[in-house]
């Protein structure tokens, strides 16, 4: 059995669950890119692959993350090729795809499905959408992310595994193709597996609300956004958007505009 997840924290909690239940025994593999943001055009061929890499080079430029787009740590195409090879060599092998109800996991699921169709009947989905679980305090909650679920609760979640149907292998890639052809910058989850798209600046208006007439570290602005905004995304994407707005002269800034703790921003002073 091969388990596929879409967040680093998911790997840890699922590994803990496997230790509690040997029937889940298998490798845990992470799809690492965030397909909820960035270009999707021609995503499975050379030009599209390079376009996404260039996008991440720009987003991560400056500061501690500079160069990570090219360090080889994120190479989902290699991961997918290895999965396909494993499945072809061992006809008894099966794949479980774990996804929670968020745009990151659903976008990753759609991206991965392209490589899974030849294994229909051996690929299962565990989509934890609108399902209640018990948290560490014994309270019922509805997780947005897989890693929010205590390891013991995965023993209940495993019962949700179901085969990805032939119909899904036909319909879902068509939906993904539509999104890829639109080639906008931001994906949002409307419900179920329904994704809609917005432009790259979608988060800017909300992010601006947390910039005040007083100097604040960029890290504080971003953390306020992440804790209060209804629609959120990764902190590196938000930092890139903040740097973009600064480059357009929208805010006053002091410090070196690299890492989010290195500089401060505020609304422009009156002329």
C-alpha positions, 0 to 999 in steps of 0.5 A: 500500500502507498499513501499519498498526502499533500502536506509535510505535516500530513506525513507525520500524523499518518505515520503515527496512525500506521504505528497504531494500525498495521493494516495501514502499513505502507509508504507515505509519499508527499506531493509537495508543490502547491497547485492552488497557486501559480500557472497551470498552462501546459503543466505536464510538458516542458514549457509548463513545467518550466513556467511553474518553476520560474513562478516559484523562483520569483515568489521565493526570490530574496531571503532564506527561501531564495534558490529553493525552486531549483534545489531539487527538494520539490520534484513532483514529476519525478515522484509521479514517475516513480509511482507509475513505475512501482504500480507497473512493476507490482500489479498487487500494489494499491494507492490511497490518496488522502485529501481534506477539504481545502484548495491545496489538497484538492488541487494536488489531487487533480494534478496527480490524477493525470498519472493514475488513470491506467491504474483504475481499480487500484487507486482509492480516495479518502476525501474527508469533506464535511466529516466530523472527528474528535480532537485532542480535547474530546470535542467534535470538529470538522478538519480543514487539514489532514494534520489536524486529525489526531492519529487515533482518529485515522483508524476511523477515517480508513473506513472511508477509502473508496475506489476512484471510479471510472466516471471520476477518471473521465470527468475530473481530468476534464475539470482540471483541463478547463482550469489549466486552459484558463491559466489564472493564478489562484484556485479556491474551493467552492465545495466538494471538489469544485475549484474556481479561479482568480487572478494573482492579486486576489489576496491583495485587497484583504492583505492591505487591511492589516497594514496600518499607519504604524510601522509593523513587521511584515511578519506580523501583517502576514500572521494577522492575515493568516489568523483572521482572513477567510481565504488564506494561502501560504506565507511565501505567496503572501510575502511575494504579494506584499513585496509586489505592492511595495514595489508599486509604491503602495506602502512606506517601508523600512529595512531590507525587503527580503525575509518577512522579519527583516522589514516593516511597512505602514500606510503611506504618510500624507504628502 
